[in-house]
Amino acid sequence: MPESTQGNNSETRLLTDERFLRRVAYLYYEDGHSQEIIADKEYCSRQTVSKALQKAKDKGIVRISIVPDLRTGYIRNLARDVRVLLELEDLVLVPGQNMNAVAANELLEGVVTDITIHAAEYLDQMLSDNDVVAISGGTAFMRGLVRHIKPNRSQPHMQVVSTIGFVEGHTSSGDANMIAHDLAQAYGCSHYWFPCPAILPDTKYLDLTRQLPLIKEAYAMMQQANVIVTGLWTPHTNTNMIMRGIISHEQLESIEAYQPAVDINHWIFDAQGRCINEMMDPFPYALTGMEIPRLSDAIQQRKVKVILVAGGSPSHVSAIRAALKAGLANILITDHITAQLLLTNS
C-alpha cells in the first residue's frame, strides 16, 4: 500500500509540472517516440505519459488541427509568393475564410483568434533573453497575442516597453502599457511603463514631455527595441475616436482630406505609404511615443524585427498594403485570404 501511495504522489507531481508536460509532448509529437519509449526515458509509467499528453492538450501546450493536404500546399506556395512580392523577411499564414459576404469593417473572430495564436507561438520562438521588445496596443490582436502566449522558458533579462502612452484617462485591456506589462509578466522580465499622454495638443510640448525622468527612460528603451510587435487600425475607427473625445470632428475632416489608409499608433499613412502626419502643416496633434515613420530606417539600418499582426477583415487588406509600402514591417502574420488579396491587387 505505501508503494502505491508513493506512486500516485509521483504521478500527480509530474502531471502538474509544465516542464514535464512540454518534454513529453515534444518527444511524442516532434520526435515521434512511442509512449513506451517516452516512459522509459522519463522513468514513469506509460499511463502517466498518456495522461501527460492529454493534460498538454487541455492546457493548450499541444494544439492539433487538421488541414486538407491541398490547402496546406496552396498556403505554403502562397506564403512564398507573397513574401517575395512584398519583400518580407518572413510571412506566417493561417487558414482564412472567404470574405465576399463580410462587411468591410467586420472582423472574422475565428480567423483573428488563429492569427493571434500563431503570432504568440512565433514570438515565443523568436525571443531571446537579451531582447528589448516594444509592443503596441489593441483589444483584438495584441491582447489576443498576450492571452495566447505560453513561454517555453523564462527570459529574466529581456525588457518590454509599450510603443505608445495612454490615450484616455482610464485604462483598458487594450492599452499598450497594459499589454507590455502582461507580456513581461509572462516571461518574468523587466517592464517599463510609458506614463505619458499619447497625444499632445501641440509639438511645442513634445520635447519637454519626453525629458520628464520616467518618460525619458521608457522613451530611450523604445529606441533600443530590436523586436517590435504592432497591430493596425483602419480609417473607419476614426469615428470612434471622435465619440471618445480623443480628436474633434474638424480634426478628422482635415485628416480625411488626405485619404488615410492605415493608422498605427495615430501615425496615419495614405495608400502610397506616405505619412499624413508629416504631409500636413501643421498636423492637428503631436504624438509622444515611438515615431512610427522611422521604423523603415530601423529595419534597414539596425536590422530590427518589426512584426505586423493583422487580417481577417476586408478593410485590413488595403491597410496592410499601405503599411508595407511605407516599409513599417518586415514580418507579417495574417490569414491566407488576406495574403491572396494582397497578391492579386498589388
Secondary structure, DSSP 8 states (H G I E B T S, - for coil): -HHHHHHHHHHHHHHT-HHHHHHHHIIIIIS---HHHHHHHHTS-HHHHHHHHHHHHHTTSS------HHHHHHHHHHHHHHHHHTT-SEEEEE-----TTS-TT---HHHHHHHHHHHHHHHHHH--TT-EEEE---TTHHHHHHHH---SS--TT-EEEESS-BSSSS--TT-HHHHHHHHHHHHT-EEE---SBSEES-GGGHHHHHTSHHHHHHHHHHHH-SEEEE--B-GGGHHHHHHTTSS-HHHHHHHHTT-EEEEETTEEEETTS-BHHHHSSS-S-EE-S--GGGHHHHHHHH--EEEEE--SSHHHHHHHHHHHHTT--SEEEEEHHHHHHHHHT-
